[in-house]
Amino acid sequence: MQTLVMAHAAFGHNHFFKNNYLFKQWTDADGILEYLQFAKSYIAKCEDRHGPQAVEEILDAAHALMDFGVFRYRRPPPLTTREEESKLRAREEYETRTFNDLWRTLPSKARDAKLSETEEERGNRRRLMKLPQENILYFLEKFSPVLESWQREILHIVRTIAQYFYPQKQTKVMNEGCATFVHYYIVNKLYDQGRISEGALLEILHSHSNVVMQPGFDDPRYGGINPYALGFEMMCDIQRICTTPTKEDRQWFPEIAGSGDWRSALKHAWANYRDESFILQYLSPHLMRKFRMFLISDREDDSHYTVEGIHDEAGFRKVRTALARSYDISRMEPDIQVWDADLKGDRCLSLRHTALDRIPLDVKERDQVLRYLRRLWGYDVSITSVDRDSGEELTEARLTEDKLKVSTGVG
């Protein structure tokens, strides 16, 4: 087992982490251990000073919003040392005090309804608050009127860790496929060279088989396509295409078919793709047949399912495109942004959900997250779902201090 873990993680995962472009752009491996130590120490101090329950309350709310605590299009700064982190916190606390002065100069809530903003004032305020804002935790850290400095720091810690793991969500198939292929290759080479026994190899292959098993759709254990199974088979398939291609392979993959240099082909793929683009580029008809893949459409306005992709050339391309799209993080996670914060009115925090294919948010999770949001913001919170294509407003939910109000067809 130790041999398997070393081959899988120390060689496979390490290679992927060090060479894939997403991890190079978004991950600071040199600073993460020191930062985690700082975070652990800071949380412990907060528990001693404010009590575990108060800290857990903020952590629960922050973790509920963790997926919306990353910058998806802006590269984060490198993780700093403790001394630099201390300077950064001092600057951010100064900014917080400056912003809180703005809150203190606002009239009392009883008189808020009588005030209104001009378009110029509203535009200036939105620019100051960098709206719309995709990073909800960042917005709350900077602009929440009720959070204390230690609570803002906890939000900063949670979103920093979320940012660090952001590439993981986009490379599950590739990452595990790379590590599984590498450990499989290494342990077989070790056996061929007489460095491990038959018993050791069989024990390793037993664990390997459990990892790459793909249950059928009617199996109680089925939970979708196993990323280990798909990733491993795609890596093996690239090796096969490079060494023993078929005529079909030469048509679909002319750049690598028959090249013989499967190591370079795999290294190129590991370095330059994420799950969505990797599947779209390298999933072969051979593998789609092996996994018995086909495409079913389930449209909202249809009374029945339709088989749209079968095992012909057009069908293979449809299946591959649809499978790749299912790994697109912009489709897996809802597009929710902070849209406005009415400082002079009722101080309601307004969020906007851009619905893809009119798919609504899960009601139970939406309502729970709104409660966490209200805890961090301190005032009412609302979220409006808008159809991405037509701009039609579909639903609106607003959480006040005492109740949740939901309306549909608000457009």
PEZI-V548329 format. One record per residue. RES is the residue in three letters. PSI is psi in whole degrees, 0 to 359 (none if undefined). NEAR is the number of other C-alpha atoms within 8 Angstrom. Layout:
res = [RES & RES]
psi = [PSI & PSI]
near = [NEAR & NEAR]
//
This chain:
res = [MET & GLN & THR & LEU & VAL & MET & ALA & HIS & ALA & ALA & PHE & GLY & HIS & ASN & HIS & PHE & PHE & LYS & ASN & ASN & TYR & LEU & PHE & LYS & GLN & TRP & THR & ASP & ALA & ASP & GLY & ILE & LEU & GLU & TYR & LEU & GLN & PHE & ALA & LYS & SER & TYR & ILE & ALA & LYS & CYS & GLU & ASP & ARG & HIS & GLY & PRO & GLN & ALA & VAL & GLU & GLU & ILE & LEU & ASP & ALA & ALA & HIS & ALA & LEU & MET & ASP & PHE & GLY & VAL & PHE & ARG & TYR & ARG & ARG & PRO & PRO & PRO & LEU & THR & THR & ARG & GLU & GLU & GLU & SER & LYS & LEU & ARG & ALA & ARG & GLU & GLU & TYR & GLU & THR & ARG & THR & PHE & ASN & ASP & LEU & TRP & ARG & THR & LEU & PRO & SER & LYS & ALA & ARG & ASP & ALA & LYS & LEU & SER & GLU & THR & GLU & GLU & GLU & ARG & GLY & ASN & ARG & ARG & ARG & LEU & MET & LYS & LEU & PRO & GLN & GLU & ASN & ILE & LEU & TYR & PHE & LEU & GLU & LYS & PHE & SER & PRO & VAL & LEU & GLU & SER & TRP & GLN & ARG & GLU & ILE & LEU & HIS & ILE & VAL & ARG & THR & ILE & ALA & GLN & TYR & PHE & TYR & PRO & GLN & LYS & GLN & THR & LYS & VAL & MET & ASN & GLU & GLY & CYS & ALA & THR & PHE & VAL & HIS & TYR & TYR & ILE & VAL & ASN & LYS & LEU & TYR & ASP & GLN & GLY & ARG & ILE & SER & GLU & GLY & ALA & LEU & LEU & GLU & ILE & LEU & HIS & SER & HIS & SER & ASN & VAL & VAL & MET & GLN & PRO & GLY & PHE & ASP & ASP & PRO & ARG & TYR & GLY & GLY & ILE & ASN & PRO & TYR & ALA & LEU & GLY & PHE & GLU & MET & MET & CYS & ASP & ILE & GLN & ARG & ILE & CYS & THR & THR & PRO & THR & LYS & GLU & ASP & ARG & GLN & TRP & PHE & PRO & GLU & ILE & ALA & GLY & SER & GLY & ASP & TRP & ARG & SER & ALA & LEU & LYS & HIS & ALA & TRP & ALA & ASN & TYR & ARG & ASP & GLU & SER & PHE & ILE & LEU & GLN & TYR & LEU & SER & PRO & HIS & LEU & MET & ARG & LYS & PHE & ARG & MET & PHE & LEU & ILE & SER & ASP & ARG & GLU & ASP & ASP & SER & HIS & TYR & THR & VAL & GLU & GLY & ILE & HIS & ASP & GLU & ALA & GLY & PHE & ARG & LYS & VAL & ARG & THR & ALA & LEU & ALA & ARG & SER & TYR & ASP & ILE & SER & ARG & MET & GLU & PRO & ASP & ILE & GLN & VAL & TRP & ASP & ALA & ASP & LEU & LYS & GLY & ASP & ARG & CYS & LEU & SER & LEU & ARG & HIS & THR & ALA & LEU & ASP & ARG & ILE & PRO & LEU & ASP & VAL & LYS & GLU & ARG & ASP & GLN & VAL & LEU & ARG & TYR & LEU & ARG & ARG & LEU & TRP & GLY & TYR & ASP & VAL & SER & ILE & THR & SER & VAL & ASP & ARG & ASP & SER & GLY & GLU & GLU & LEU & THR & GLU & ALA & ARG & LEU & THR & GLU & ASP & LYS & LEU & LYS & VAL & SER & THR & GLY & VAL & GLY]
psi = [321 & 320 & 316 & 316 & 319 & 316 & 322 & 307 & 307 & 329 & 307 & 301 & 319 & 317 & 316 & 315 & 322 & 339 & 337 & 139 & 327 & 318 & 327 & 323 & 324 & 349 & 130 & 89 & 332 & 332 & 351 & 320 & 316 & 321 & 319 & 323 & 318 & 316 & 316 & 314 & 319 & 317 & 318 & 319 & 321 & 321 & 319 & 322 & 321 & 351 & 143 & 324 & 319 & 320 & 317 & 325 & 316 & 319 & 318 & 315 & 319 & 319 & 327 & 333 & 13 & 322 & 343 & 34 & 29 & 153 & 114 & 340 & 2 & 122 & 130 & 157 & 157 & 149 & 137 & 164 & 172 & 320 & 315 & 324 & 321 & 317 & 319 & 316 & 320 & 318 & 318 & 326 & 324 & 317 & 321 & 315 & 320 & 317 & 323 & 332 & 323 & 318 & 321 & 334 & 351 & 148 & 165 & 160 & 331 & 332 & 359 & 323 & 338 & 349 & 153 & 153 & 145 & 165 & 323 & 317 & 318 & 318 & 319 & 318 & 317 & 325 & 319 & 321 & 4 & 51 & 147 & 155 & 121 & 333 & 94 & 320 & 321 & 316 & 315 & 321 & 319 & 323 & 358 & 132 & 354 & 346 & 141 & 170 & 322 & 329 & 322 & 322 & 322 & 318 & 320 & 319 & 314 & 317 & 331 & 318 & 321 & 319 & 321 & 321 & 4 & 317 & 336 & 321 & 337 & 356 & 30 & 311 & 313 & 315 & 308 & 326 & 317 & 310 & 321 & 318 & 317 & 316 & 325 & 318 & 316 & 312 & 327 & 322 & 319 & 319 & 316 & 328 & 3 & 19 & 342 & 155 & 170 & 321 & 318 & 317 & 317 & 321 & 318 & 315 & 330 & 313 & 319 & 316 & 322 & 324 & 319 & 7 & 134 & 103 & 149 & 164 & 335 & 10 & 137 & 337 & 357 & 129 & 31 & 189 & 127 & 117 & 329 & 316 & 310 & 315 & 313 & 314 & 325 & 322 & 316 & 323 & 322 & 319 & 317 & 316 & 323 & 330 & 316 & 68 & 153 & 174 & 322 & 318 & 320 & 330 & 322 & 329 & 65 & 335 & 327 & 343 & 123 & 8 & 332 & 342 & 72 & 333 & 314 & 322 & 317 & 317 & 321 & 316 & 315 & 328 & 332 & 5 & 161 & 177 & 311 & 308 & 328 & 313 & 318 & 332 & 323 & 352 & 122 & 156 & 323 & 316 & 325 & 324 & 319 & 321 & 357 & 47 & 142 & 168 & 128 & 134 & 142 & 79 & 148 & 323 & 6 & 148 & 358 & 164 & 153 & 130 & 115 & 339 & 118 & 191 & 66 & 177 & 315 & 320 & 319 & 319 & 322 & 317 & 314 & 317 & 317 & 319 & 317 & 318 & 329 & 346 & 6 & 118 & 334 & 341 & 332 & 327 & 137 & 147 & 100 & 130 & 150 & 122 & 323 & 162 & 107 & 90 & 326 & 346 & 238 & 4 & 28 & 135 & 119 & 127 & 154 & 128 & 120 & 109 & 126 & 126 & 30 & 24 & 122 & 165 & 150 & 123 & 315 & 313 & 321 & 312 & 322 & 317 & 324 & 323 & 320 & 320 & 318 & 326 & 320 & 332 & 322 & 348 & 185 & 151 & 135 & 153 & 131 & 129 & 129 & 132 & 130 & 322 & 315 & 341 & 5 & 135 & 121 & 306 & 159 & 134 & 134 & 126 & 117 & 186 & 329 & 351 & 164 & 127 & 129 & 135 & 148 & 156 & 39 & 344 & none]
near = [6 & 5 & 7 & 10 & 9 & 9 & 14 & 13 & 10 & 9 & 12 & 15 & 13 & 9 & 8 & 13 & 9 & 8 & 10 & 12 & 9 & 9 & 11 & 11 & 7 & 12 & 10 & 10 & 6 & 5 & 11 & 9 & 8 & 9 & 12 & 8 & 8 & 9 & 9 & 8 & 8 & 8 & 10 & 8 & 8 & 12 & 12 & 8 & 6 & 8 & 9 & 9 & 7 & 9 & 13 & 8 & 8 & 12 & 11 & 9 & 13 & 12 & 8 & 9 & 11 & 12 & 7 & 10 & 14 & 14 & 10 & 5 & 4 & 5 & 8 & 7 & 4 & 6 & 8 & 9 & 9 & 9 & 7 & 8 & 9 & 8 & 8 & 8 & 9 & 8 & 8 & 8 & 9 & 8 & 8 & 10 & 8 & 8 & 9 & 9 & 8 & 8 & 9 & 7 & 6 & 8 & 8 & 6 & 8 & 5 & 8 & 11 & 10 & 5 & 8 & 7 & 8 & 6 & 6 & 7 & 8 & 9 & 8 & 8 & 8 & 11 & 8 & 7 & 8 & 7 & 10 & 9 & 10 & 10 & 12 & 12 & 15 & 11 & 12 & 11 & 12 & 8 & 9 & 11 & 8 & 7 & 10 & 6 & 7 & 7 & 10 & 12 & 10 & 11 & 14 & 11 & 9 & 13 & 13 & 9 & 8 & 12 & 12 & 10 & 9 & 10 & 11 & 8 & 8 & 12 & 10 & 10 & 11 & 12 & 12 & 13 & 17 & 15 & 15 & 13 & 12 & 12 & 13 & 9 & 8 & 9 & 13 & 9 & 8 & 10 & 12 & 7 & 6 & 7 & 7 & 8 & 8 & 7 & 6 & 8 & 12 & 8 & 9 & 11 & 8 & 8 & 8 & 10 & 8 & 7 & 8 & 10 & 8 & 8 & 8 & 6 & 6 & 6 & 7 & 4 & 5 & 10 & 5 & 5 & 7 & 10 & 10 & 12 & 13 & 11 & 14 & 14 & 10 & 12 & 12 & 9 & 10 & 12 & 11 & 9 & 14 & 15 & 12 & 8 & 12 & 7 & 6 & 7 & 12 & 11 & 7 & 7 & 10 & 8 & 5 & 9 & 14 & 10 & 9 & 7 & 8 & 11 & 7 & 7 & 11 & 11 & 8 & 8 & 9 & 12 & 10 & 8 & 11 & 10 & 14 & 13 & 9 & 13 & 11 & 10 & 6 & 9 & 11 & 9 & 8 & 6 & 11 & 11 & 9 & 7 & 6 & 6 & 9 & 12 & 12 & 9 & 8 & 8 & 6 & 4 & 4 & 7 & 4 & 5 & 9 & 7 & 9 & 10 & 13 & 11 & 9 & 7 & 6 & 7 & 13 & 14 & 8 & 11 & 13 & 11 & 9 & 9 & 9 & 14 & 9 & 9 & 11 & 11 & 8 & 7 & 10 & 8 & 6 & 10 & 8 & 10 & 12 & 15 & 11 & 10 & 8 & 9 & 9 & 12 & 11 & 10 & 10 & 12 & 14 & 12 & 13 & 12 & 12 & 11 & 13 & 8 & 6 & 7 & 6 & 6 & 7 & 6 & 6 & 6 & 8 & 9 & 8 & 8 & 11 & 11 & 9 & 12 & 10 & 12 & 9 & 12 & 14 & 9 & 11 & 14 & 15 & 13 & 11 & 13 & 13 & 13 & 14 & 11 & 4 & 5 & 7 & 8 & 12 & 12 & 12 & 13 & 11 & 11 & 14 & 9 & 6 & 5 & 6 & 8 & 7 & 8 & 8 & 7 & 7 & 8 & 5]
//
